[in-house]
Amino acid sequence: MKAKKTFIWGTALLSLLLVACNEESKTTEKSSSEYDRSETLYIGGFDWAPPSTFNPLDYDPNFPIDGNCRITYEALLVYNQLNGKLEPMLADSYTSSEDKITVHLDPKAKWSDGSPVTVDDVLFTFKVDSLLPTPRHGNWKFLSKVTNDGENNISFHFAKNKNPLIILNALAETSIIPKSVFEPLIQGAKSGKSYDMNLITEFKNDSVPVVSGPYNLKTYSPDQIVLERNDNYWGNYKYSGQKPAPKYIIHSLYNGNNHFNSAMAKGNLDISSVFLPRIWDKAKDSIRAWSRNEPYHLPGSITTLFISHQRAPFNDIALRRAMVHAINFEKIKSRAVSNYTPVIQPGFILPFGTESKYFNKEDADKYGYSYDIEKAKSILKDAGYSWDDNGKLLDKKGEPVRSFTVECPQGWTDWEDAIKVIVESLHDVGLAAEEKFVDYSVWDKDLRLGTFDLAMKTQTAELSAASPWNRFEQVMGSVSYKAVGEEAFANQGRYKNDQADKLLQKIPALTDEKELKDAYRELNRIFMETIPVLPVMYRPTQYYQFSTKHWGNFPTEENPYAPPQSLVVAAGVKALWSIKPTK
């Protein structure tokens, strides 16, 4: 869930007011008149405000350019969370060696204007990330060069600080862009040795973009983004020449979970990636999730409380350990997320799926934590804390521990409910915690600048070829460390640990499975002992629920022909060729 840049002119404000008053009726009207319902797939949850840009070089472009959506701009490879493998997309194969990863570009790949996707397009795309402050700029700390090896082979050579995991991620998460479109734009923004990003992001890319994927932007408005199928999509050959089933994909825009969920119940959305409570009660509305059994959704990430390590009282490990023992995880599971999460285990490794081989139950029992108020109080007492006559916590000098806030974006109802449980839990050990539900932009800025106390976030929301290393690195790695007040996009809690850094540097280059397990075991032990972030619940990579009123044959636990990634993300895209309109 994320908010987008908003329009700044007056007419947009008027449009927003009209949308808020008549959102669902407008969507219903469009679905029954402009677009044949048997040809149109309605999805929701990837955008929350009127769209403003479809430029893949913008830091925060709109659907379907943002995140890991792969129906317009494609990547070389895509990750399948069901089997942990990288699958072909623009590349038809890849090989790894001691000093590089080589991909073979599919010679059939074409842009939507009919021109071929070339090695030069790939080289240009990665060069752009080396020149501009894109979200992928950091990949070049681990790349020495990208070379054209002939016959459509492209090699990505490791830098001295070898990290194959980051490079594999880059191959699966970098949108390949057409050199013919973006090279003139970038050259026009060059000033000396630098580039004016404002000039580059002025380009909205909203009029017949040149893309390689099966869909392209048709039109958009404050309340929806309409994509149209490219009937000449080059990749149809992988499906015996068949076209994707929907002619149109429409992303509807609403202003909160409740509006999305109401539209879902009425059949105005076919797929939704927002939190929908009590999914087992929605069968009457022809709605279900990946599984018919608890936890209903396939978990793939860990939602946490980010902790501001450079601000008292959170710079005290004892206080952090006491907090993690004070939180009622079972109440969060049942009250906040409708039991959509398995029972959470200590540490930062998923104890199921492809990561389970790295999870050590013995260590979790020895170094971990569980809901235990008396244990929390004992930790605080042993560390020199005490309580006043009203049960309020006093620090080691006998002074009241300051009040603090626990924040998340307003309208994210599952997180809001989880925070309410967390605040209640912390009160039980005398901590003066308060809820803080703010606009998305405020929450995002607080995290980037480190001006928060505790804040809910899922730092690494998707499984990838680098899991679980990237999850640890994003919250513990000092490579991303910034002082409070400076912008940080990872390690936003400003955590530091030299031993953790050594392990984070060591793990990506390990090939021996025993050495890898031992290294992850040690890293997870450090995590449990020092609490860099406070794990709250497991969460799916995206909530995935669908309505069968208008479309059927969605991927499910019983029919797992594609992962539950909303048919627009990573390897989930393949399901677009298999769903069928309901007769």
N, C-alpha and C positions, 0 to 999 in steps of 0.2 A: 504494500500500500504506500503510495507516495503522492504528494501534491505536485502540481506543476506551476510553471510561471503563469501569472494571470495577465490578462489584457489590461492596459492602463488608460485606454480611452473611454469616454463616457458611455458610448453605445454598448460596450461590453458589459458594463455594470447593469444596464437595463436588461440586456440579454440574460444575465445571471439571475436577475429577479424573476424574469418570466419563466426561466427554466425551473427555478425552485418552486414556483407555483403550479407548474403544469408538466412536470418531468415525465411522468409515466404515460399520461394521455398522449403526449407528443410521440413517444416511442411506439405506442400502440398504433397511432395513426400512420406512422411511417411504415411499420411492419405490414400493415394491411393494404397500403396503397402504392407507395413508391417501389417497394421491393417484394417480389414474390416470396412468400414465407417458406416455400419448399426449396428455395434456392439461397436463402439467407440465414447465416448463422450469427446470432447475437451473443456477444460475450461482454463481460464486465469485470472490473477490478484492477485493471492495469493503469488507469488514469482516473483522476478525481476532480479535475478542474478543466475549464475550456482550453483546448489545445492552442499552442502558439508557435511550435517549430517542429520540423521533421528532419532537421539537419543532424546527421550522425556524429558530427564533430562538436555539437553543442554538449555541454556537460550533462544536461537533463532534458533530452528530447522527448517528444510525446510518443505514445503508442502508434505504430508498432516498431518504432526505432529504438526504444529504450530497453534496458535490461538485456536479457538473452533471447528476445523474440527473434524468430528466424523465418518469417513469412515474407519479408521484403528484402532486407540485406541479409545475406547468408555468411556463415563462417566456413572455414576450411573443413572443420570437423564438428561434431556435436556429441555431447555427453548423454549417455543413457543411464539414468539413475537406477534402473531395475537390475542391470547387470554390471554396472561400473565400467563399461567400455566406451571408447570413443568410436563413433560411427562416421561414415563418409557423408560429406555434404558437397562443398565445392571441390574438395579433394576426394579422390576415390580410394586412397590408401596412404599410409605413413609408415616409416621405419625409424627406429631409434638406434643410435650408436654411442660410443663413448664421448664424442665431442659435439654431436649435433642431432637434430631431428629433421628428417627429410619427408616432405609431402609430395604426392604426385597430383597435380591439378587435373581435374576431369576435363579432357579435351572437348567434351560436348557442352560445357558450361557457357551460357550466353547471358548478356544483359537484356533487359526488356526492350531495348531499341534494336535488338537483333545482332549486335556486335558481340564478338567473343569475349569472355572473361579471360584475361591473359596473365602470364607470369608478371608482366609489368604492373598490372593492377594490384597484385598481391604485394610486390616489392614496394610500390608507392604507398599502399595502405600502412605498412609497418614503418616506412620512413616517416610518414606523417606523425605517427605516435612518438617518434624520436625527436621531432622538431617542435611539436606543440604540447601544451600542458593538458593533454587529454587524460581521461581516467586510466588509460593504458600506458602512459608515459613511463611509469616505473618499470615496465617490462624490460626496458633497455638497460637497466642495471645488470641484467642477467643474459643479455644478448650481445655478442661481439659483432655479428654481421648477419645479413640475410642474403643468400646468393642464388642466382639463376644457374642451375647445374645442367641445363639443356633438357630437351625432350619433356618439357612440362614438370621437371623436378625442381623443387625449391628447398634449400637447406637453411635451417635456423641454427646458427653456431652458438654454443654456450660461451659466456664470458668466463673469466677466471673463477668467479664465485658461482660455480656450476649449480644450476637449479632447473632440472628437467621438468619439475612439477609446474613451475610458473610458465614455462614455454608451452607445455601441453595445454594449460589453461588458456594461454593467449591464442592458440590455434583454434580453440573451441569457442572463444568469447569475443573475438575481434571481428567486427563486421567488415567484410571486404568491400571497398568503395571504388567506383569507376574513376580512374585517373583522368579521363577526358573531361569529367565534370568538375572535379575538385582541385586539380593542379592549377588551372587559371585563377581560381578563387584564392588559393593559398599564396600564389605568387603575387597577386594583387594586394595581399595584406602584409607583404614583407617590407620591413623598414630596417635597413642595415642588416644586422645579424638576427634580429628578432621579428616576431610576427604579431600583428594586432588582432587578438582573438575577437575583439568586438566586431571588426570588419568581417571576419569569417563567420561568426554566429548571426550576423545580420541576414545571411542567406537562409531563408526558411525552408527551402527545398519542398515546397508544397504544391508545385504545379508539374505534374507528370514526372516524378523522379525517375531516374535511371537506376533500376534495381535488378538483382539477379533472382529473386525469390518468386514463388508462385502467385503472389498478390501484390497489388500496387495501390497507392492512395488514389481514390476517386474524388472524394470531397470530404469536407469536415465543417462542423458548426460548433457552437458552444456546448451542445448536448450529445454529439455523436461524431465518430470518425468512421468513414465508410471506405472499405477496401474492395477492389474488384479483382477477380481472378484473371490472371494472364493465361489465356487458353494456349499460348505458344510456349509456356514455361519449359525450359530445356530439360528439367529433371523429371518430366512425366515419363521418360523412357524407363525409369526405375520401377514404374508401376504399370508396365506393359502398355504404355501410351495413354493410360487413363488419366483424366483430369481430376483435381480435387473436387469433392462433392459440392461444397457451397460455391455458388457464383459470387456471392458477396459475403464478406465478414464485416459486421458492424459492431464497433465498441461503443456501448452506451455509457453516458456519463451521468452519475448521480452524486449527491453531496453527502453521503454517509452510508454505513452498513445497512441501516434499516430500509433505505430507499432501494438499494441494490437487491436486498432480500425480498422486498415486496414485489419488485419487478420479476424476480425469479419465480415466485409463487404464482404469478399471473401468466406465466409463459412468455413474458416479454424478453427474458434472457434465457439462452440455452446453456451457457456455461458461465460460472462465476468463480472468481478467485478471492472473494471476500469471506470473512467469517460468517457462517450461517449456523446459528445454534440449533441443537436438538434435531440433527439431520434425520434421526430415526422416525420423527413425527412428520416428515415431509413427503413420505411415500404417497399420501393422498393427493399431493400436488404434482405427482410424477417426477419427484426429485430424489436423487440419491448421490452418494459419494463413491470413491474408489472401492471401498469395502462395505458390506452390509453388517459387519461386525466391528466392535470397538477395537482400535480407536478410529475406525471409519476412514481416516485419511492416512496416507503413507508418510510417516515422519521422515524428515531429511535435514532438519536444522535445529539449532538450540537457541531459543529466545532467552535473553539474559537481561539482568540489570547491570548497566555500565556503572562503574564506581569511579568517582573523581579521586584518584590516588594522591594527588598533590594538595588536597584540601583536608584539613582536620574536620571531623575525627576519623576520616576514612583512610588516612595514612597509617593507621594502626592495624596490623594483621589480626590481633586478638579481637578487635571490634568487628572486623570483617568476618572472621570465623564464627563469632557469636551470632551475627546477623543471619548467616546461612543456616545455622541450627534453629533459628527462631521462626523461620518462614514455613508456613503450613502448606506444603506442596500438594497434599491431597485435596485441600480445600480449593486451591487454584485449579486443579485438574477438574473437579466436579462443578464448581461454581462459575468459573471464568470461561472454560473452553469445552464444556459439554463432554468431558472425558475423551477429547480428541487427541490426547497425549498418553503414551504409556507412562508408567510410574518412572519418574526421573531418577537416574543413578548418578552418584558423585562423579565429578570430572567433566571433561570436555570432549569425550569420544562417544559416538553413538553406539550403544551396546547391542545393536542389531544391524542387519543388512551387511553391506560390504565392509564396514568399519569394525564389525564385531570382533574380528581376529586380533585387533589391537587393544581391546578392552580387557582389563584384568580385575576380576571380581575380588580377589584377595586384597589387592591394594585399595579398592573402593571401600571395602569394609574397614581397613586399617587406617587409612588417611582421610577418608571421606566424611560425610555429614548426612544427617537426616533431621527431620523435624523433632526437636527435643528442647523445650523451653528451659528445663532445669540444667541441661548441658550448656545451653547458651549463657545462662546466668553464672554457672560455675566458671566458664572461660573468662567472663568479665571480672568476676571476683578475684580469680587468680592473677589477673593482669593489673589489679589495683583499682578497679572501678568499684563504686558503691551506689547506694540509692538513698534519696531523701525520704521524708516521712510520707510523701505522696506517691512514692514508687518511681520517681523520675531519676534517670541515670545521672550519676556524677562522675566526672573524670578523675584521673589519678591525683589531681590537686584539690579535689573536693568541689569543683565548680560544675554547674549544670552543663551537660553535653548539649551543644546548640541544636536547635530545631533545624530540620532539613526537608527538602522536597523530593518526591519521586514522580518523574514526569514522563508523559508520552503524548503523541498527537491526539487532540480531541476528536471524538467520533470513532476511534478505533476501539470498539466496545469490548472486545475480548481482552485487550491490554488494559483498558480502564478498569475492568472487573478484577483482573489479576492484581493491579496496583492497589485496589481497595483491600484485597486480602493481605497483601504485603504490609500495608500501613497498619492494619489491625494487628498483624503478627509482631511487628516491631514495637508497637505500643506495649505488648505483653512483657517486653524486657526493659521498658522504661525509656525507649527512644522516641523522641518527639518528631515523628515523620508525618508529612502532609502530602496529600495528592496534588498534582499539578498537571492539568490537562490543557494543552496550549495548541495554537495553530502549528501546522506542520513546519512552516518556515522557522518558527521560533525554536521548536525542538531540534531541528536540523542544525541551526546556527549554534545553539547551546552545546551540542555534541562536538561540532567542528572546532569551536573555540575553547572547549573545556570548561565552560561557565555553567556547570550543572552540579548537582549533588549525586543523585541516582537517576538514571534514565533508562527506560526500556528500549531495547534494540535487538534485532537479529542481524549481526554484522555480516555473516556469511550465510545468505539465505538459501543458496543452492548447493547441492552436492556437485562435485566436479572431480576431474582426474587428480586434483591436488588434495582432496579430502583424506584425512582430517587435518593435514599440515596447515592448510590455508586458514582454517578456523582458529587454530592456536596462534598463527602468525599475526592475524588481524587484530588480536586483542592483547598479545604479549610481546610482539616484536618491537625492539627499540629502533629498527630501521625506520619505522613510521613515527617515532617519538617527536612530539613538538611541545614547546612550552605552552602553558596556559595562555590563551589570547592569540596564539598562532593557529592557523587553520590546519586541522588534521583530518584525514579521511579514514584512517585506521588507527588502532591503539588510542582511541579517543579518551580513554580513562587515564592515559599518561602513566602506564605501568612500566617498571624497569626490573629486570632480573638477568644478571650476567650469565648464569648457568642455562636459563631458558634460551637466551640468545645463541649460545653455543650449540644447543640441540636443534634449534630452528635452522641454523646454518648447516648442520650436519645431515639432517634427515633427508632432504631432497636428493642427495647424491648416493644414498645407500641403495644397494641392490640385493644384499643378503637379507632374506626374510627374517632370520633370527635377530640380526643386528637392528633391523627396522623395528621389530616388536619391542626390543629392549629399550631403544631410544624413545619410542612413544610412551612406554611404561614410565620412564623417568620423567618425561615432560608432563605427563598427566599427574604424576605424584606432586611435582612442583605446583601445578595448577591447584590441586586439592589443598595443599598446605598453605598457599599464599592468597588464594581467591582473587585472581585478576578481575574477573567479572563474576556475577552471581547468577548461575543458571536457574531459570524459572520453569521452563517447560520445553518439551520437544514440539516441533511444529513442522508441518509439511513444507516442501519447497514453495509450493503455492497451495492454498486451499483449492480443492478441485471437486466441485459438485456440478451436476448437469441435470437438465430437464429433458424428459423423453416425450414431451408433448409434440414437438415438431421434428426432432432428430433422434436417431437411435444408433445402436452399435458403437457406443463410446467405449474406450478402453476401461476395463475394470479388473479387479483382483481375479475374477473368474475367467476373464478374457484379456490377459495382459499383453496384447500385441504391440502396445506403445505405453510409455510411462505416463503418469497422471500429471501432465504439465500443460493443461488447458489448450492443447492442440495448436499452440502458437509458439511454444518455448522449446528450444533444444530438440531432442529426439522425439518429443511429443508431436511435432509437426506431421509426422508420417500418418497420424490418425485421420488427417483431413481427406485422405484417399479412401478411407474405410467407413466413415460414418455414412448414414443413409437417412434421407428424409422419411418421416413417418407417414405412411399412406393414410 
